[in-house]
């Protein structure tokens, strides 16, 4: 299974297809170096990196789990739902993701316009260049603002420019919860709530969401994510047991320059939680 400092499973990672810093092949090779055996590529609202990741996984001896991280709006709040074990060629899923990609392109334009009014010029051009063939995300704008000296870190950019009430914030309506889960089911995948404690919700709000998530067909909850503390892991495990959800582990890896979050460097699932990978097929 797992040991306290590493995991055979890492079911949440990002590549240059969305806001990661490594291309899919390099991401897989880094996972292999870290002794990950089962890796899920879960880019934001796109499956564009999966083919390259599969090719690299076959060469590296890793089992790849095809995945995606879908942006969802529920009761005016944003959540991220992982689709694990999906068929990335499924037309229902691809059609749904295409709609979210259009929303992302429009949001990028609006963010740039707002930053322009705040005296920050050239943001959209720079973000497009950073994104390359991938989608433009808020992280690309954040990296641009750091490079231009407007903040010292990506997290500072989000706090000063990109969250509600700040100059570059754009309110966005994503896919509905039941809609997103229907895409995942159509693609043969499992729906897992990503990083449940990062939404800054009260316990009562999170319980309301988990009730709706389970009722809509949600399968799992991410119990171990990135640099989760022991208390956070215990809290998420309790939610998994209470709502009869399977447990997942994932680094949410984005950037090799942030060594405190790395592929496969994860504690094990707590006892009494069914691992989500017991229900997954890999390629």
C-alpha beads as a LAMMPS data file, in Angstrom:
LAMMPS data file: protein, C-alpha beads

283 atoms
282 bonds

1 atom types
1 bond types

-500.0 500.0 xlo xhi
-500.0 500.0 ylo yhi
-500.0 500.0 zlo zhi

Masses

1 110.0

Atoms # bond

1 1 1 0.000 0.000 0.000
2 1 1 1.645 3.263 1.152
3 1 1 4.185 4.585 3.608
4 1 1 4.066 7.909 5.498
5 1 1 6.120 9.869 2.954
6 1 1 5.178 8.508 -0.442
7 1 1 2.363 6.867 -2.329
8 1 1 2.057 4.453 -5.221
9 1 1 -1.044 6.450 -6.178
10 1 1 -1.237 10.108 -7.166
11 1 1 -4.673 10.840 -8.604
12 1 1 -4.533 14.618 -9.040
13 1 1 -1.885 16.332 -11.178
14 1 1 -1.677 19.094 -13.789
15 1 1 0.321 19.609 -16.982
16 1 1 0.830 22.410 -19.482
17 1 1 -2.526 21.450 -20.996
18 1 1 -3.936 23.658 -18.233
19 1 1 -1.950 25.439 -15.507
20 1 1 0.878 22.998 -14.779
21 1 1 4.508 23.823 -15.535
22 1 1 5.534 20.421 -16.970
23 1 1 4.318 19.010 -20.259
24 1 1 2.459 15.675 -19.963
25 1 1 5.513 13.581 -20.822
26 1 1 7.769 15.321 -18.306
27 1 1 5.040 15.069 -15.679
28 1 1 4.867 11.303 -16.160
29 1 1 8.645 10.959 -16.075
30 1 1 8.831 12.936 -12.825
31 1 1 6.167 10.677 -11.340
32 1 1 8.182 7.628 -12.376
33 1 1 11.312 9.057 -10.740
34 1 1 9.262 9.524 -7.564
35 1 1 8.161 5.857 -7.737
36 1 1 4.526 6.641 -8.440
37 1 1 2.900 3.602 -10.027
38 1 1 -0.601 4.979 -10.739
39 1 1 -0.882 8.580 -11.934
40 1 1 -3.998 10.548 -12.887
41 1 1 -3.639 13.521 -15.206
42 1 1 -6.463 15.875 -14.191
43 1 1 -6.096 19.144 -16.070
44 1 1 -8.679 21.876 -15.612
45 1 1 -11.606 21.425 -18.004
46 1 1 -9.530 19.680 -20.682
47 1 1 -8.319 16.217 -21.638
48 1 1 -5.824 17.650 -24.117
49 1 1 -2.754 16.192 -22.415
50 1 1 -3.905 12.617 -21.950
51 1 1 -2.679 11.150 -25.234
52 1 1 0.889 12.363 -24.671
53 1 1 0.740 11.270 -21.030
54 1 1 -0.386 7.779 -22.052
55 1 1 2.491 7.429 -24.483
56 1 1 4.984 8.510 -21.820
57 1 1 3.365 6.252 -19.213
58 1 1 3.787 3.188 -21.403
59 1 1 7.470 3.982 -21.851
60 1 1 7.950 4.707 -18.141
61 1 1 6.092 1.692 -16.787
62 1 1 3.434 3.801 -15.045
63 1 1 -0.296 3.029 -15.127
64 1 1 -2.075 6.192 -16.261
65 1 1 -5.559 7.075 -15.038
66 1 1 -7.239 9.329 -17.584
67 1 1 -8.802 12.224 -15.719
68 1 1 -10.059 15.785 -15.736
69 1 1 -10.831 18.464 -13.127
70 1 1 -14.196 20.041 -13.918
71 1 1 -15.209 23.486 -12.657
72 1 1 -18.681 23.447 -11.102
73 1 1 -21.016 26.117 -9.722
74 1 1 -23.404 25.041 -6.973
75 1 1 -25.453 27.574 -5.008
76 1 1 -23.238 30.370 -6.398
77 1 1 -20.109 28.682 -5.050
78 1 1 -17.299 27.151 -7.115
79 1 1 -16.182 23.543 -6.638
80 1 1 -13.761 21.304 -8.515
81 1 1 -14.831 17.771 -9.371
82 1 1 -12.303 15.199 -10.555
83 1 1 -13.435 12.747 -13.193
84 1 1 -11.200 9.673 -12.813
85 1 1 -10.984 6.728 -15.182
86 1 1 -12.772 8.579 -17.982
87 1 1 -12.819 7.856 -21.685
88 1 1 -11.210 11.068 -23.000
89 1 1 -12.809 10.545 -26.426
90 1 1 -16.374 10.476 -25.093
91 1 1 -18.465 12.971 -27.062
92 1 1 -20.712 13.961 -24.157
93 1 1 -17.705 14.816 -22.014
94 1 1 -15.901 16.622 -24.825
95 1 1 -18.969 18.706 -25.631
96 1 1 -19.346 19.735 -22.002
97 1 1 -15.667 20.615 -21.674
98 1 1 -15.798 22.650 -24.881
99 1 1 -18.426 24.851 -23.264
100 1 1 -16.244 25.377 -20.195
101 1 1 -13.279 26.214 -22.399
102 1 1 -15.338 28.951 -24.072
103 1 1 -16.165 30.309 -20.633
104 1 1 -12.462 30.283 -19.731
105 1 1 -11.507 32.206 -22.869
106 1 1 -14.128 34.864 -22.151
107 1 1 -13.050 35.065 -18.504
108 1 1 -9.445 35.587 -19.585
109 1 1 -10.495 38.521 -21.771
110 1 1 -12.477 40.053 -18.921
111 1 1 -9.623 39.622 -16.435
112 1 1 -7.279 41.361 -18.861
113 1 1 -9.739 44.223 -19.360
114 1 1 -10.077 44.720 -15.620
115 1 1 -6.317 44.683 -15.091
116 1 1 -5.951 47.172 -17.948
117 1 1 -8.288 49.572 -16.144
118 1 1 -6.102 49.108 -13.069
119 1 1 -3.057 50.224 -15.044
120 1 1 -1.634 46.789 -15.800
121 1 1 -1.117 46.391 -19.532
122 1 1 -0.423 43.390 -21.767
123 1 1 -1.812 40.747 -19.422
124 1 1 -3.779 38.769 -21.989
125 1 1 -0.919 38.635 -24.484
126 1 1 1.472 37.446 -21.781
127 1 1 -0.986 34.886 -20.439
128 1 1 -1.551 33.485 -23.935
129 1 1 2.185 33.156 -24.447
130 1 1 2.607 31.338 -21.126
131 1 1 -0.304 29.002 -21.849
132 1 1 1.029 28.043 -25.265
133 1 1 -1.244 25.378 -26.730
134 1 1 -2.980 24.934 -23.376
135 1 1 -5.818 26.897 -21.859
136 1 1 -5.369 30.279 -20.226
137 1 1 -6.050 30.110 -16.505
138 1 1 -5.862 32.587 -13.650
139 1 1 -2.523 31.049 -12.723
140 1 1 -1.044 32.317 -16.000
141 1 1 -2.168 35.841 -15.125
142 1 1 -0.721 35.380 -11.647
143 1 1 2.659 34.322 -13.034
144 1 1 2.649 37.360 -15.341
145 1 1 1.917 39.704 -12.429
146 1 1 4.743 38.178 -10.399
147 1 1 7.135 38.537 -13.349
148 1 1 6.126 42.197 -13.715
149 1 1 6.811 42.898 -10.041
150 1 1 3.219 43.443 -8.935
151 1 1 3.547 40.709 -6.285
152 1 1 6.180 38.375 -4.914
153 1 1 4.265 35.101 -5.294
154 1 1 1.353 33.528 -7.126
155 1 1 -0.594 33.242 -3.881
156 1 1 -0.104 36.949 -3.204
157 1 1 -1.444 37.760 -6.674
158 1 1 -4.616 35.808 -6.002
159 1 1 -5.113 37.588 -2.677
160 1 1 -4.452 41.068 -4.102
161 1 1 -5.912 40.851 -7.606
162 1 1 -7.965 37.771 -8.476
163 1 1 -10.356 36.955 -5.627
164 1 1 -13.757 38.482 -5.011
165 1 1 -13.606 42.229 -4.427
166 1 1 -10.156 42.635 -6.029
167 1 1 -9.296 44.430 -9.304
168 1 1 -8.991 41.368 -11.546
169 1 1 -11.803 39.249 -10.178
170 1 1 -14.411 37.995 -12.647
171 1 1 -17.498 36.225 -11.335
172 1 1 -17.950 33.044 -13.385
173 1 1 -20.761 30.555 -13.702
174 1 1 -19.426 27.078 -14.482
175 1 1 -21.172 23.766 -15.114
176 1 1 -23.983 22.679 -12.822
177 1 1 -23.205 19.886 -10.373
178 1 1 -25.591 17.307 -11.839
179 1 1 -24.568 18.344 -15.355
180 1 1 -20.861 17.810 -14.679
181 1 1 -21.435 14.461 -12.998
182 1 1 -23.534 13.325 -15.960
183 1 1 -20.575 14.037 -18.262
184 1 1 -18.271 11.986 -16.043
185 1 1 -20.723 9.069 -15.919
186 1 1 -21.191 9.203 -19.701
187 1 1 -17.410 8.894 -20.057
188 1 1 -17.341 5.876 -17.722
189 1 1 -15.573 7.738 -14.929
190 1 1 -15.888 8.264 -11.184
191 1 1 -16.666 11.689 -9.703
192 1 1 -14.418 12.741 -6.809
193 1 1 -14.610 16.038 -4.904
194 1 1 -11.183 17.689 -5.076
195 1 1 -9.539 19.325 -2.015
196 1 1 -12.767 19.640 0.030
197 1 1 -11.328 21.948 2.691
198 1 1 -10.036 24.625 0.292
199 1 1 -13.388 26.191 -0.486
200 1 1 -13.489 28.206 2.739
201 1 1 -16.897 26.810 3.611
202 1 1 -18.418 26.366 7.020
203 1 1 -18.928 22.780 8.098
204 1 1 -22.665 23.119 7.538
205 1 1 -22.170 24.366 3.958
206 1 1 -19.782 21.517 3.189
207 1 1 -22.247 19.005 4.588
208 1 1 -24.957 20.472 2.364
209 1 1 -22.728 20.142 -0.656
210 1 1 -21.688 16.581 0.149
211 1 1 -25.348 15.605 0.490
212 1 1 -26.056 17.070 -2.961
213 1 1 -22.876 15.539 -4.386
214 1 1 -23.728 12.060 -3.153
215 1 1 -27.330 12.384 -4.357
216 1 1 -26.100 13.407 -7.820
217 1 1 -23.932 10.284 -8.068
218 1 1 -20.639 11.409 -6.570
219 1 1 -18.313 8.519 -5.779
220 1 1 -15.380 9.841 -3.783
221 1 1 -13.702 12.595 -1.839
222 1 1 -10.051 13.610 -1.877
223 1 1 -8.824 12.884 1.623
224 1 1 -5.100 13.462 1.126
225 1 1 -4.174 16.406 -1.084
226 1 1 -0.886 18.234 -1.495
227 1 1 0.343 19.315 1.922
228 1 1 -2.703 18.204 3.936
229 1 1 -2.185 18.260 7.691
230 1 1 -2.996 15.210 9.839
231 1 1 -6.062 17.024 11.200
232 1 1 -7.298 17.860 7.701
233 1 1 -6.836 14.235 6.634
234 1 1 -8.782 13.037 9.669
235 1 1 -11.585 15.528 8.966
236 1 1 -11.909 14.467 5.322
237 1 1 -11.805 10.790 6.262
238 1 1 -14.683 11.407 8.640
239 1 1 -16.687 12.989 5.792
240 1 1 -15.912 9.981 3.596
241 1 1 -17.216 7.563 6.201
242 1 1 -20.272 9.688 7.003
243 1 1 -21.334 10.045 3.378
244 1 1 -20.160 6.583 2.272
245 1 1 -17.700 7.995 -0.220
246 1 1 -14.489 6.363 -1.403
247 1 1 -11.231 8.092 -0.500
248 1 1 -8.675 9.469 -2.937
249 1 1 -5.132 10.798 -2.665
250 1 1 -3.540 13.352 -4.968
251 1 1 -0.760 15.893 -4.787
252 1 1 -2.523 18.507 -6.965
253 1 1 0.960 18.953 -8.407
254 1 1 1.530 21.996 -10.634
255 1 1 5.080 23.256 -10.440
256 1 1 8.462 21.614 -9.727
257 1 1 9.649 24.929 -8.271
258 1 1 7.321 24.318 -5.306
259 1 1 9.137 21.360 -3.685
260 1 1 6.773 21.155 -0.707
261 1 1 4.139 19.661 -3.053
262 1 1 5.494 16.891 -5.260
263 1 1 4.170 13.886 -7.121
264 1 1 3.632 10.879 -4.894
265 1 1 4.838 12.523 -1.678
266 1 1 1.648 11.711 0.170
267 1 1 0.581 10.107 3.441
268 1 1 -1.596 6.982 3.257
269 1 1 -5.362 6.897 3.456
270 1 1 -6.651 6.481 7.015
271 1 1 -8.104 3.165 8.076
272 1 1 -11.755 2.495 7.457
273 1 1 -11.930 4.312 4.111
274 1 1 -12.432 2.458 0.823
275 1 1 -9.735 3.540 -1.686
276 1 1 -11.216 4.969 -4.864
277 1 1 -8.656 3.088 -6.962
278 1 1 -10.397 -0.174 -6.140
279 1 1 -13.030 0.960 -8.653
280 1 1 -10.688 2.296 -11.348
281 1 1 -9.364 0.916 -14.579
282 1 1 -6.032 2.220 -15.831
283 1 1 -4.288 2.351 -19.180

Bonds

1 1 1 2
2 1 2 3
3 1 3 4
4 1 4 5
5 1 5 6
6 1 6 7
7 1 7 8
8 1 8 9
9 1 9 10
10 1 10 11
11 1 11 12
12 1 12 13
13 1 13 14
14 1 14 15
15 1 15 16
16 1 16 17
17 1 17 18
18 1 18 19
19 1 19 20
20 1 20 21
21 1 21 22
22 1 22 23
23 1 23 24
24 1 24 25
25 1 25 26
26 1 26 27
27 1 27 28
28 1 28 29
29 1 29 30
30 1 30 31
31 1 31 32
32 1 32 33
33 1 33 34
34 1 34 35
35 1 35 36
36 1 36 37
37 1 37 38
38 1 38 39
39 1 39 40
40 1 40 41
41 1 41 42
42 1 42 43
43 1 43 44
44 1 44 45
45 1 45 46
46 1 46 47
47 1 47 48
48 1 48 49
49 1 49 50
50 1 50 51
51 1 51 52
52 1 52 53
53 1 53 54
54 1 54 55
55 1 55 56
56 1 56 57
57 1 57 58
58 1 58 59
59 1 59 60
60 1 60 61
61 1 61 62
62 1 62 63
63 1 63 64
64 1 64 65
65 1 65 66
66 1 66 67
67 1 67 68
68 1 68 69
69 1 69 70
70 1 70 71
71 1 71 72
72 1 72 73
73 1 73 74
74 1 74 75
75 1 75 76
76 1 76 77
77 1 77 78
78 1 78 79
79 1 79 80
80 1 80 81
81 1 81 82
82 1 82 83
83 1 83 84
84 1 84 85
85 1 85 86
86 1 86 87
87 1 87 88
88 1 88 89
89 1 89 90
90 1 90 91
91 1 91 92
92 1 92 93
93 1 93 94
94 1 94 95
95 1 95 96
96 1 96 97
97 1 97 98
98 1 98 99
99 1 99 100
100 1 100 101
101 1 101 102
102 1 102 103
103 1 103 104
104 1 104 105
105 1 105 106
106 1 106 107
107 1 107 108
108 1 108 109
109 1 109 110
110 1 110 111
111 1 111 112
112 1 112 113
113 1 113 114
114 1 114 115
115 1 115 116
116 1 116 117
117 1 117 118
118 1 118 119
119 1 119 120
120 1 120 121
121 1 121 122
122 1 122 123
123 1 123 124
124 1 124 125
125 1 125 126
126 1 126 127
127 1 127 128
128 1 128 129
129 1 129 130
130 1 130 131
131 1 131 132
132 1 132 133
133 1 133 134
134 1 134 135
135 1 135 136
136 1 136 137
137 1 137 138
138 1 138 139
139 1 139 140
140 1 140 141
141 1 141 142
142 1 142 143
143 1 143 144
144 1 144 145
145 1 145 146
146 1 146 147
147 1 147 148
148 1 148 149
149 1 149 150
150 1 150 151
151 1 151 152
152 1 152 153
153 1 153 154
154 1 154 155
155 1 155 156
156 1 156 157
157 1 157 158
158 1 158 159
159 1 159 160
160 1 160 161
161 1 161 162
162 1 162 163
163 1 163 164
164 1 164 165
165 1 165 166
166 1 166 167
167 1 167 168
168 1 168 169
169 1 169 170
170 1 170 171
171 1 171 172
172 1 172 173
173 1 173 174
174 1 174 175
175 1 175 176
176 1 176 177
177 1 177 178
178 1 178 179
179 1 179 180
180 1 180 181
181 1 181 182
182 1 182 183
183 1 183 184
184 1 184 185
185 1 185 186
186 1 186 187
187 1 187 188
188 1 188 189
189 1 189 190
190 1 190 191
191 1 191 192
192 1 192 193
193 1 193 194
194 1 194 195
195 1 195 196
196 1 196 197
197 1 197 198
198 1 198 199
199 1 199 200
200 1 200 201
201 1 201 202
202 1 202 203
203 1 203 204
204 1 204 205
205 1 205 206
206 1 206 207
207 1 207 208
208 1 208 209
209 1 209 210
210 1 210 211
211 1 211 212
212 1 212 213
213 1 213 214
214 1 214 215
215 1 215 216
216 1 216 217
217 1 217 218
218 1 218 219
219 1 219 220
220 1 220 221
221 1 221 222
222 1 222 223
223 1 223 224
224 1 224 225
225 1 225 226
226 1 226 227
227 1 227 228
228 1 228 229
229 1 229 230
230 1 230 231
231 1 231 232
232 1 232 233
233 1 233 234
234 1 234 235
235 1 235 236
236 1 236 237
237 1 237 238
238 1 238 239
239 1 239 240
240 1 240 241
241 1 241 242
242 1 242 243
243 1 243 244
244 1 244 245
245 1 245 246
246 1 246 247
247 1 247 248
248 1 248 249
249 1 249 250
250 1 250 251
251 1 251 252
252 1 252 253
253 1 253 254
254 1 254 255
255 1 255 256
256 1 256 257
257 1 257 258
258 1 258 259
259 1 259 260
260 1 260 261
261 1 261 262
262 1 262 263
263 1 263 264
264 1 264 265
265 1 265 266
266 1 266 267
267 1 267 268
268 1 268 269
269 1 269 270
270 1 270 271
271 1 271 272
272 1 272 273
273 1 273 274
274 1 274 275
275 1 275 276
276 1 276 277
277 1 277 278
278 1 278 279
279 1 279 280
280 1 280 281
281 1 281 282
282 1 282 283
